[in-house]
Amino acid sequence: MSVPADTYQALFERRWGHLRRPHVRTLAWLLDAPDLLDPHDPYWEHKIASLGEVRPDIARWLEQLDADPSALEAALGERVYTRLGLYAEKLMAFYFRERGELVAHGLQVRSSRNDTVGEFDFLLDAGAEGVEHIEFATKFYLLEGTSASRFDTFVGPNLADSLGAKMRKIFTRQLELGIHPAAQALLERPVIRARALVKGWLFYPAGGHAPMGGISARHCRGFWCSLAEVPALEAERFVILPRMQWLAPYRGDGNEVVLGKDELQAALAGAEMPSLVAAVRDEGGDVIETARGFIVPDTWRDRAARRLQ
């Protein structure tokens, strides 16, 4: 299939296709992926952080890490990660630590032994004046229906939350942690700034989307459709992505199960939850993602509509 030149997958492959280690590729995506939210939009009150463009020295560091990933593997440890957010946090903690910026990661704040007030995702060195609190999130939302709040129309695949609800929680609770007396008593230096760093993918019906205020114009995006709509998809070959492979564009070695449309429908016929799939092409024996989307059960749209009422 042809590869549109402006997809994020194509851009990622051109820049990072030489990286072969899955952990390093995922870290490259975390550093390189466009912000999900527009940090310059006044709606966010200057509380959205951005890593900016990956500098040449960081690109060289990633190449060196791909050649010798021992330091990264040691930081991740031998545990098998099942929570995508925790895995992403560990990768970012490694990056901030290697950069000499990390003061603390996952620091819990308690007002008493049995009362946890909250947790700082990251505290970064901000000089003699204090530290910066970075609340970090990697999220996946599907645009569905209408809502009084435009960001509540982006709902999680499991319908447990929305982009609007997530950001309200971050703004009203998590970014306020630094002013809590228990946090101030715990920290040697004050929190002088608190911002959210949000990476992820947004998914649109049939892949079409219109610009929305507050959302980065360059954000990573894909499609979603019901199981019954799979025959109408343009792509012909797919890989079902395990949750721990949702972050970076997929690249496999040819040993994965690649499905046609009929096979994909059959494989997902009994699924009760949406499944993330990558449309793929072959290149030199590797299987490379060209697009991605959620295939949702045929009842999902009705359930999403009821949730938004």
N, C-alpha and C positions, 0 to 999 in steps of 0.2 A: 504494500500500500504506500501511497505517497505520504511524505512527512511535511506538514505545514512548517514553514520556516519560522513562524512566530510563536510556536508552542513553547512552553517552558521546558518540556521534555527535550526538544531539539536543542535549545540553548544549553541546557545542562549537559547533554551528551557532547556537544562541541567543546565545552569548557572542561568537563570533568570525566569524560568517557575513558580517559587513560587510567583513572583510579579503579582498582579492582577489589580492594578490601571492602566488604559491606559496611563495616563500622566507619571507615574513613569516608566512603561515599555518603553515608548518612550525615556525618559531621560536616562534610562539604555542603550538603543541602541545607543544613541548619544555618550555616554561615552565609550561604549564597542566595537562598530563596528570598524572593521579594517579601516585604512586610505584608501581612494579611490586612492590617489596618493602616490608614494613611496618617502618619505621625504629624502631618502639617494641617490636618483638618481641625478647625476650632472646636468641633464637637467633643474631641478627646482631651481638651484642656491642657495640651502639652504633656500628657501623661503616657504617651506611647513612645517606647524606646525603639531605636533602629540601629542595626549593626553597620549599615552602610555597605558600600561596595567592598568586595574581598580584595585586599591589597596584594600586590605581587609577592611580598615577603610571606604572607599567609598562604598564598597558593603554593609557593615553594615548600613551605612547612608541611602542607598537606601531602605533597608529592613525596617528601622524605618520610612522612608517617606511613604512607602507603607502602613504601619500600621496606620500612622497619616499624611495624605496628606494636612492638613489644610494650612501649610505655602506655599506649592507649589500652591495650588488652589488660595490662596490670591494673590500670585505673578502673576498668569495668569489672574486673574480678571474674571469678568462675561461675557466678550465679547465672541462671537462665532467666532472662527478663520476660515477664508476661504483661507488664504495664508499660504501654508505649510512652506515656508522659515521664515516668521515672527513667526510662532508658534515655530519652532525649535530654533530660536534666543531667544525667551522669556525663553524657558527651559534652554538654555545654560547660559543666563544672571543670572537666579536663581542659577545655579550651581556655577558660578564664584563668585557671591555675597556671597553665603553660605561659600565658601572657603576663603573669605576675600581678593580675588584678584582683584575684579572689581573696576576700577576707573570710567569708563563711558561706557554706552551702547547706541548705536544709536545717537552719538553726531554729530550734523550737523556743517559743517564748511561753513561760508559765507564770501565772500569778500565784500559784501554790503547787504543791507536789502533784495534786490530782486535777488541776485546772489548767489546761493548755489554751492559751489565748490565740495562738497562731504560729505560723512558721515562715521565716524568710526563705524564699527560694534561693536568692543570691544576694550577698552583700559584697559590693565591689569597692575597691579603694578609690576614693575621690579626693585624696590629698589630705593635708593637715586639717582641713575643715570638717571632714567626716567621711561617711560612706554613702554609697548609692544603693538603694533597694531595688532589685530587678525581680519582678514577678513574671515568671516564664510560663508560657502555655503553647502547646501544639494542638490544634483543633481541626476538626473536619465537620463541615455543616452543609446541609442541602437546602436550597431555596425552595420553599413550598408555601403557597397560600398568601394570605394578607394578614396584617396585624397592625395594631395601633402604633407599635414601635417597629420601624423598618428592620432593625436588626433581629427582632424576634421571628421574622419570617425565615431566618436561617436556623434550621433545627438539626440536632444531632441525629445520626442514623438510628440510634436506639430511642429517640424521642424523649430522652431524659432531660435535655437542656436545650438552650438556644444560644446563639451568639450574643443576643441582647442580655439574657440572664447571666451568662458567664461574665460579661464585661461589667454589669452592675455589681456583681459579687466582688470582682477584682477592685473596682473603684471604691465601693462603699465599705469594704471590709479589709481586703488583703493589703491594699496600698496604704491604709491607715495604720498599719501595725506599728510603724516606727514612732508614732506619737503616743502609744500606750505606755503608761508609767512602768509596767513590767519590762517592756523592751528597752526603755531608756535606762533603767537600772542595770540591765544586762550588758549593754554595749559600752565599749570604751570610748567610742566616738559616735556622735549623733548621726542620724539619717538626715542628710541634707536634700535628698531628692528621691522620689519613689515613682517608678514607671513600669509599665507592662511591656514585655517583649512577646509578641504573638506571631507565631508561624503556623502554617497549615495550608489547607486546600478548601476551596468552596466549590460546590457542585450545583449545576443548573439543569433544569429540565431540557432534555435533548441537546445540552451543551451550549444553548444560546444564553447570552447575558447582556444586560445593559449597565452602564456605569452607575454607581451608587455612591453618594456622598459618605465619607467616612471609611470606605473600602479602598485599599490601594489599587490604582489602575492596573498595576502589573502583577496582581496577586496570582498565586497558583490556582488553577481552576480545572474543572472537569465536568462531566455530564452525569445525570442520573436518569434512569428509566425503570419502568416496571418489568417484571420477568416476561410478561406477554409482549412487550415492545422490543425485546432483544432482536427479532428478525429484521427490524428496521434500522439497526445500527449499521454505520458505514464500514466499520472494521470487520475483519473476518476471523481473526485469531486472537485468543485471549488467554491470560493467566490469572487465576484467582489468587489474590494477594493475601497471605497471612497477615494478621494485624501488626506484627512486629516489622513488617516490610511496607508499611503505609507511608513512610516519610519521603524518602528519596525516590526518584523515578527508578523503576525496576530494570535491572540488567541481570540476566541469568546465563548459565553456561551451556544451555541446550538440554539439560537433564530434567527440566521441569515439565509438568504436564501442560501442554498447549491445547486449547479447545477451540473447535469451531462453534458457530452460533447454536446449532442443534445440541451439541455436546454441552455447551455452557448452560443452556436452558435445562437440560436433563440433570446436570450436576447441582443446580440451584433450586430444583423443583420443590424440595422439602425444606428449604431454608426459611426460618421464621424471622430472621433479621437481615437487613441489607448486607450485601457482600461487595467488597471493593475489588474491581478487576482492572487489569491493565491490558489495553490493546497493544499488540506487540508485532515486531518485524524481526527478521533474521539478518544478521550481519556477521560474516566470518565465523559462523558457528555459535555466536552469542544470540540471545533473545533480548531485544531492547524495547522498552516501553515507548510508545508513540502518543498515547492518550490514556486517560483513566476515567473510571466512573463507577458509581454505585448501582448495582442491580437490586431493586427493592422488591419484596413480595407484592403481589397484586393488591393486597389489602392495605399496604403501607400508606398510600396517599389518603385514604379515608381516615385512617388512624391519625395521621398528621393533621388533617383538617379539624378533627374533633379536638385535638390537643390545643389548637390555636383559638378555639372558640372561647 
